[in-house]
Amino acid sequence: MTLDPTTADRLLATATDNLRREYPIHWIRLVESPADLIPHRELHPVFAGSYDWHSCVHQTWLAVRMLRLHPGSPSAERARATLDELITVANAQTEADFFLRPEGAHWERPYGWAWLLVLDSELRTWDGGARWAQTLWPLVSAVRTRWVEWLTSARRPVRVGTHTNTAFALCLALDAARAVGDEELAAACATAAHRFYLLDTDYGAYEPDAADFLSPGLTEADLMRRVLSAQEFEAWFDAFLPDLTRPRWAVLRTPVEVDAPADPHGSHLAGLALSRAWCWAGIAAALGPGHRCAALAADAAEAHRQTGWQYVFGYGYAAEHWLGTFAAYLAVGAFA
């Protein structure tokens, strides 16, 4: 799928508005004394908009992605000016200093970290992003170091359908590392994927939870297709979901009803449709046309794509501060 210029400009304009909008804010951090009650913008001057830090990071990626693919968009000049205003040497160093402190060893791990690595790789693989990539490097370097340290010691994954899902973060970080030739980071991600998931069989979780925006099962499969050969992945997938065609798994094959897309958790289910769509599409391509589940996966991808795109615009800030990222990631991917 591609994005038509009108939709791309709408995504770019929305992302820019989000980057500049500081309130309302949802900010979780450990406060040990009144001295820690510091405005969010002081600690995070680059990524203080778009409701929370991780959303601001991936809305920045969205703005960069749209500028890269549609540089002549009507909203492009304002978007570039916004990035220049936020991504400064002083601001990036302030962000880096936070992640170099003890709190930075875990804050926004792994979801926000992974999107930062994607943003960095997007900037570094695009000539137009070089100046912003160079400016952000102190922050990216700090988070990258934290990432490798964490992965080499983590013994178990987190298997939820929200921000702390390990498999989704590994998908993003692995793709980002490969895009820029970061062999150490890519190897750390692949090794962790094998350690966490290679022996998984007979998936049996109940999906989705009410606030899921990721499918734990499908996201895991989407990761494993990245680290296994085609033959290995087919064998792994058949063992992981051996009964996928049975009624038991209609809940994975069919889009979930979104009853309240303007509600913060309701919008998660709209995002679930978009993330399931790219998982199903990736699984279908990895299995190949001869596999018994390939057509099923392709059909499920299209059904989820159509459902998810209905909610990208027009449902208020709870949805619009983040859903555009997932829509663009589904439509055009990253790094090219």
N, C-alpha and C positions, 0 to 999 in steps of 0.2 A: 504494500500500500504506500502511496505517497500523500503528501499534504498539498491541497490546492493553496494558491497564494492568499486567498481571503482567510481561510482557516489558520494558516501559518501566522498571518499578521494578527489575528485575534488572539492566538496563543501567546505571541510575543508581547502584545499590549497588556494582556492579563498578567503575564509573568513580571513585566516591568512595574505595573501597579502594585503587585504583591511585594516586590523587593523594597518598594518605597513606603509600604504601609507597616508601621510598627505596632499598632494596636488594633484589635485585641491581640494579646500574646499569651502563649502557653509555654511556660518555662519551668522546667524541673531541674533543680540543682540542690546540693546539700548546703544548708546554711548553718554554720556553727556559732555564729555570734552576730550582733547587729552590724558589725563591720562588713559582713558578707552581703548585706542588703544593698547591692550595687546595681544600678540600672543595667538592663540587658545590653543596651547599646555601648556601654563603656567596656564591657568584657568582650563583646562580639560586634565590633563596628562594621565588619564586612557583611555578616549574616544575621542581621537583627530584624529583618522584615519577615513577611509571609508566615505569621502565626507562631512558628517555632524554628529552631536552628536548622534542623534537617530539611524542612520544607524550603527554607530560604536557600540552602545549598542547591537543592535540585531544581528550584525555580530559576536559579542563576544558570544552571546547566541548560534548562529549557530556553532561556533567553539567548545563550550562546549558540545553542543548536539551531534555533530559528534564524539568528543572524548569519550563521554559516551557510545555511541552505537557501535563505531568502534575504540576501543582503540589501536588496532594494525595497523592502517592505516599508509602508508608510510609517510604521512605528519604530523603524530601525534607528533613527537619529536619537530619539529619546532613550532607547534602550542602551545604546553605546555610551551616552552621556551618564546614564545611571551607573553602568559598570565602572566607568572612569571615576565617578564620584566615590564609589564604595571600595573598589579594589585599589587601594593605595599602599605604599610601602609601610607607612605607620600603622594603618589599620590591619594589614596582614600580620605584622609583627606582634601586635596586641593579641590577635587570635592565636598565633603560634605560642606566645608566652603562656596562655591559658592551658593549652594542651601539653606543654612541657611540665606543668605542675602536677602534683599527685592526682588531683581531680580529673585531669585530662587523660588519665590511664583508662578510664571507663566511660566518661560522659559521652553520650550520643553513639556509643558502640553497640552494634556494628553498622546500623543503618545510615546514620549521618556520615560516618567515616567513608563508607562505600560510595555514597553519592559524591563526596568530595574527590575521591580518586577518579570517578567518572568525569567530573567537571575538569579536573586537571588534565586527563588524557584527551578530552575533547579540545581543550585549549592548545595542548602541545602538538596535536596532529592537524592543526589548522593554522596557516600562516597568520591569519587575522587575529588569532588569539594569543600570539607569542608574548606580547607585552604583559597581558594579564596573567599568563602562566608564570612568567618570571617573577612577577610581583607576589603572587600567591605561594611561591615555592617554600618559604620558611614554614608556613602553616601546613602545606601538603607534606613536607618532609617530616615534620613532627608527627603527624597522624600516620603516615606510612610506617615510620619506625614503631609506633605503638601497635599498629596492625600486625606486623611481622612478629613482634614479641608476644602478642596475645595468641596468635594462631599456633605458634610453635609450642605453647604450653596448654592450650585448651584441650580437654579430654573428651568433652561431649558437646553436641550441638544444642541449640534451642529450637524446638519444633513447634512454633506457634504461627499464627497467620497475621502477625502484626510486626512492628518495627524490629524486634529483637530476633527475628528469624535468621538463623545463621546461613541457610542455603542461599537465600536471596542476596544477602550481602556478598557471599562468595561469588555468585554469578557476576555481579557488578564489578567487583574488584578484580576477578580473573580476566574479564574482558578488557578492563582498563589497563591492566598490567601487560597483557598481550599486545594491545594497541600501540604501546610506547616501547615495547621490547624490554620490559622490566622482568628479567628472568627470575630473579630472586623472589619477587612478590608473586609472580605467577606460580612458581614451584611451591611456595608456602600455601597458596590457595588450593592447588591441586592435591597436595599431600593431605591437607586437612579434609578435603572432600572425600578422599578415599578412607581416611581414618573415621570420619563421622558416619558415612552412608554406604560404603561398598557392600557391606554384609546385610543390608536391610532386605527383608523379604516379607511377602504377605502383608502389605500395608493394610492397616485396619482401623485407622482413626475415623472419627465422625467429623465430617466437614459440612458446611462451614460453621464457625462460631459467629455470634451476632456482630462482632466488630472486625472480622477478618477482611483484610484487603490483599492477602496472599493466600494461596492454597498450599499448606505445608507439603502435601504429597506431590502436587504437580511442580512446585518450585524445586523440590529435591530432585525430581526427574530432569527438570530443565538444567540443573547444575551437572548432574551425572553425564548428560549427553556431551557436555563440554570437556570432560576429563577421561572419557572412555572412547575407544574405537567404535565404529559403527556396529561391528559384530559383538563386541563386549557390551555395548549399551543395549542392544536388542535382548541379549541374554539377561542382563540385569533388570531391564524393564519387565520382561515376562515373569521374572521371579518376584518383582516388587508388586506388580498389579496383575496377578495371573487371571483374575476374574473380572477384568475391566468391562467386558461386554454385558455383564449380568445386571439386573435391575438394582442391585445393591449400590452400583456406582453411577446411577442416573444423576445423583446429586453432584457429581463431578462433571458429567457431560453436559448438563443443562444449566443455563444461567440462573442465578438466584434472584428471587424477587427483591426489588429495592423499594421498600415501603416509604422511606423518609430520606430522600437524597440530599435534602438541605440540612439534615441533622449530622453532627460530626461523625457518629458511628454509622449512621445510615449511608453517608457518603463513602465509607469504607467498603460497603458491599458493591457500590458502583465501581470503585477501583478494583475490587476483586474480579469483576467481569473483564476488565482490561488486562489485568495481570494473568488471569487464566488464559486469555486469548493468546498472548505471546508464548505462554508455556505450551499450550496445545499445538501452536504452529511450529515451535521448535521441536517438540516431540515428534510430530508428524514427519517433518523433514529428516530427522535423525533416524527414524525407523525405516523410512523408504517406502515406496508405493506397494511393495510386495508383502508388507507385514499385515497381519490380521486386524490390527488396530489403527492402521494409517489413515484410512478414510474416516473412521470414527473421530480421530484426533483432529483432522482437517475440518470436518463439519462442526465439531465443538469449538474450534478456534473462531470460525466465522460467526457462529451464533453468539459467542461471548463478545466478539468485536462489535457487532451491531448493537448489542445491549449496552455495553459500556459507553460507547460514544454518545448515547442519548443524554448522558448526565454531565458531560464535560463543561457545558456552559449553562448559565441561567438558574443555578440553584444556590446562590449565595456564597459568602466567603468560606464557610465551612467546607464546601466542596471545591471552590475555585482556587483556593490557595495551594492545591496540590494535584488535583485530578489531571490538569493539562500536561503535567510531566508524564504521567502514565500513558496518556493518549498519544503523546508524541513518541515516547519510547516504543510503543506498539507499532506506530505508523512508520517511523523512519529509523529506529534504532539509534546508534551512536557511532561516532568516530569516522564517518566517511561522508 
